[in-house]
Amino acid sequence: MKSVPESDVPQSPFLWSRGTAARETLRYLDRNGIDAEPLLLKAELSRGLLSPDSDGISVTSQHRFLELAAIETNDSLLGLHVAAEMDLRDAGILFYLAAASTTVAEALEHLARYAEAANEAVHLEISQHKGETVLAVRPIGWYDESRQQFSEFIALAVIRALNRATNRDFAPSRMTFAHPRNSGLREIHRILRCPVEFAQTTDSWVLPQRVMELPITSGDSRLLHILEAHADDLLAERHSATGLRGLVENKLLSLLPTGRVQMAAVARQFGMSERSFKRHLAQEGTTFGEILDRVRNRLALRYLEDRRMSLQQIAWLLGYSEIGAFNHAFKRWTGTSPGRARNLTALSASAS
């Protein structure tokens, strides 16, 4: 049994997550009648971004939302309480991979191998020590947001998933967390049912060998093969999206109509300072202005083909507050006005 090689772990600071923890936290707040809208706004999230069919969110936004929710509910154990109530099937591909495995050992191998398909900021390392198996959670990248609630959410969600998959009620031998904690310790031990230490070098879950050998009651080798192929595809999609330039282009597609296309605002979407954002784009041989210009140019030409859209509407969709600014930019791109370009396109189409 081995972990994913360290060289294969992405080291980028603009990290992505499918947003499972944030989505479950939103559902928890809704069930308890707590207004989540101000918290979503502060975390630069929305209900649309947290829908199951969303393309995902930034890791920074997820961590921030969970911490804000803990403050709003005055619940320092919110992450644990959310994980205790969630439908484990909502964890997606990782849950089903574990449920189709043959043993707990194999389930953990799949979690370690495919964790990046759900969250680029989590790297799982599996090791053996004195007859016990240690699963260590190594955070990737850096961010200013506390990850306390997220760390505790993940810990309980994984243990619950293994309990359900084996139909056994077991607990780890012990657990550690990197973050400090001075309150709620008795409740922590009641929920996790094992010794827990805080302010340690890393998050880790220690399991005895007898647990690792437990069979998964729903194990299905044929289904597992299908799920592995799907998970491999998901990882390939994430790897093809590497590079900040491509991520910024994709982000701008959704941000342009809002008008929030200032560099500082976009940098925050990736959990980066403006200075760091500029530096990483420079390393890729581009600037934010060049990316923004290219995306607007490409979209403008596409929109002009749809004659149902007015020039004013196109200017708005491209993030311009005035049509004059759109006209000026379009002439710089093409040497002509958008109205003339549309007419020329229509003439060309009729001639053909």
N, C-alpha and C positions, 0 to 999 in steps of 0.2 A: 504494500500500500504506500502510495507516495502522493505528495502534493503537486500542484501545478508548478512547473519550474519558474523561478523568480524572473528569469529573462523574458518569460511570456506574459508577464503582468504589465498592463498599461501604466505608464507613469505620468500621464497627462493630468493637468490640474482642472480641466474643464470636463467634469465627470457626469455621467448619465445614470439614471435609474428608471426602472419601470414604475416606480412610485407606489409599490404595494403598501409600505408602512404608512405613507401619507394618505392613501386612499382609505385604508382601514381606520385610520384616525378620524378622517372626515365622517365616515359612517358612524363611528362611535359618538362623535359630537352630535350628529343629527339625531341619533337614537335617544340621546340624553337631553334634547331640546336646547342645545348650546349653539348660539349664533357663530358660525364658522367664517362668515364672509370677511370680517375685519382681519382675521388671522390669515386667511388665504391671500388677502391683499398685501399684508406685510411680508409674507413669504414669496410674493410674486408668483402666486399660483391662481388657479381658477378651477371650478368644478369640471369644466371641459378638459383641462389638462390632466385631471385626476380620473377621468372616465376610463373604463377598462380597455377601450379601443384607442386610447391616446398613444402618441409616439413616445411618451415618457417625459420625465422632468429632470432638472438638475439635482444632483445629490445635495448641494447646499440648500436648495429650497425645501427639500424633504426634511433635512435635519432641523431647519429653522421652524418649519410648520409644527413638527412634533414638540419642540421646546416651547413654542408659543402656546400650543394647546395645553401643555402641562401647567403653564403659568395661569392661563385663563380658567382652567378647571380646579386650580389649587390642588393638583394631584401630582406629587413628585414621582409617583409610580405609574404614570399614565401609560408608558410604553408597555409595561407588563399587563396592565388591565386591558389594553386594546388587544394584545396578542392572546390573552386568555379567552376573549369573546369571538375572535375572528373565525370565519369559516375557512379552514385550512386549504380548501380547494381553490380559494381566491389567490393563493400564492402562485398559482399557475404551473408552468413547466417543471419547476424544481420540486414541487410537491408530488407531481405525478411520476417523475423520475424516481424519487425515493420510494413511492408506493409500488412501483413495478420492479424494484430491485429484489434480489434473493435474500440478502441479509442486511443488518444494520451497517456492517463494514462496507458493503457495496453501495448502500444508499449514501453514506458519507462521501465515498469516492466520487459519486455523481454530483453531489452538492459542491464539492471542491472543484471539480472540473468545469461545471457549468454555472457557477455563481455569477460570473461576469455577464451572462446572458440576461440577468435580472438587475444587476447593480455593479457598475464598473468600479465602485469605490471599495468593494469587499473582496479580499483575497483570502481563501481558506487554506491553511496548512495542516496536514495530518502527520503526526509523528507518534512513535511508540516510546514509552518510558516506564520501565519497571513493571511490565505486565499491564500497563494501562495505555489507552489511546487518548492523545491530546489533540483536540481540534482548536487551533489558534486562528483568530480573526485578525488579519492584518489590514488596517485601513490604507488605502492608496491615495496619493496626492495630499493636498493640504487645504484647509478651510478654517475660517474663523468660528464657524458655528459649532456649538456643543453637539455631540452625538450621543449623549447619555441615554435619552429616551429610545433612540434608534437601536443602540447596542442591546438594551434590555429587551426591546421588542423582538429582535432577531433571536436572542438566546431562548426565550420561552417558545417562540413559534417553531424553532427547529426541534426542541425537545418534545413539544406537543405532537409534531408531525411524526417523529420516530415512535412515540407511544401509540399513536393511532395505527401506524403501518404495521406494527408488531402485535397489536392488541394486548400490549403489556403496559403496566403502570410502573415504570421505573424512573429513577432520577439519576443525574450525573453523580460521580463521586465527590466532585467539587467544581466550582466555577470561579473565574477571576474576571474583573473588569478594569480597564485602564482608567476610567473616570473615578473621581472620589465620591463618596456618599457618606453623609453624617446623620441622615434621618431615614425612617422607614425600614430599618434593618430587620426588625422582627417580621414585618410583613414580607420583605424580600425572601427571607428564609422559608416562610410559610408557603409562598408561591413556588419557589424553585426547589424546595425540599432537599437542600444540600448545603454544605458550608460554602460561603461566598466571601471573597476578599476583593476589596476595592483599591484603587490607586496603585494597580500593578502595572507591569510593563506592557501587557496586552490583554485583550479579551480572550478567554479560553474556556473550553468545556472538557472535562476529563471523564472518560467513560471506562468502566472495568471491562476486561476481555469478555466476560460472560455476556455482557450487553452487545458487544460487537458481533457475537456469533448468533444472536437471536434471528430467527427467520422472519421475513416479511410475509404476512398472511396473504397479501394481495399480489405477491410476486408474479410476474408474467413476462417471460423472456421474449415472446414475440412482440408484445406491446412495448417492452423496453427498447427493443431494436428500433422501432418506429420513433419512439420518443427521443432516442439518442440522435437519430438522423435529423429530427426537427430542431433539437437543441444545437446541433452542429451548424445548421443553417442560420439560427439566430446569432450564434457567435460570429459567423462569417459576415452577417449584416453589420454587426457592431465593428468588426475589424475594417470593413470597407468604408465605414464612416469616420475612420481616424483622420486626424488633421483638422486643425481649428478652422481653416478656411471653409471646408465643406459644412461643418457644423454651424458656422455663422450664416452661410447662405441659406441653409434650411431654416434657421431661426428667423431670418429676415422675412421669409415667406409669410409667416404668421404675424410678425410684428409690424410690417409696413402699413397695413390699414389702420392700425392704432395710432400711428404717428410717433411711436416711441422708438425711434431709430437712432437716438444719440449713442455715441460709442460707449459712454459710461453706463447707460442703461443696459445695453447689450452685454457688456462685460459682466455686469452683475448677474445676468441670466446664467452665466457659466461659473459663478462664484469666484470671479477674478477681479483684481484691481485693474483700473484703467491702464496703469503703467505695465503691468504684467501682460495684459491683453495685447497691447501694442507690441511688446517685445516678442511674444510668441507668433504674432502675425508676420512680423518682420523676418523671423527665422524661416517662415514659409515663403518669403519673397513677395509679400503683399501688404496692403494696409486696409483698414476698415473702410476708408473712403472708396478705394478701388473695388472692394467686394460689393459695397452698397450700390455703386454706380453700375456695375455689371449686372446685378440682379434686377435693378430697375429697368435697365435697357432691355434685357431679355423679356421681362414681363410686359413692358410697354408694347413691344412688337407683337406679342401674343394677344394682348387685349385689343389692340387696334384692329385685329382681324374680325372681332365681334362687333358688328355695326350697331348692335342693340345698346352698347355701352357708350355713353357720352364721354367727351374728352374730360369733362369735369369729374365724372365718376372714375375714370382711369387715373387722373391726377390724385384723387383721394386714395385709391387703392395702392398707389405707389408711395403714399406717405407725404405728399405735397399738400401744404395748406392752401396754396394758391395755384391756379392753372398757369399763371405766368411763369412760375418757377419750373413747372413741368415743360412748358414750351421751350424755355431757355435750355434746359438740360437735354431735351430731345434733339434740338438743333445742333447742340455740341456733339451728340452721339452720331447723328446721321447727316447733318448739313442741311436739313430741311425741317419744316414744322410737322407736328403730329397730324394735323388736318390734311396737309398736302400728302403726307406719306400714306394716310388711309385712302385718299382718293386715287393715288397711283396704284395702290394694291388692288382696289376695286376695278380700275381700268384694265389692269393686267389680267385679272381673273375673268373679266368679261371677254377679253380678246382671245383668251385661250379656250 
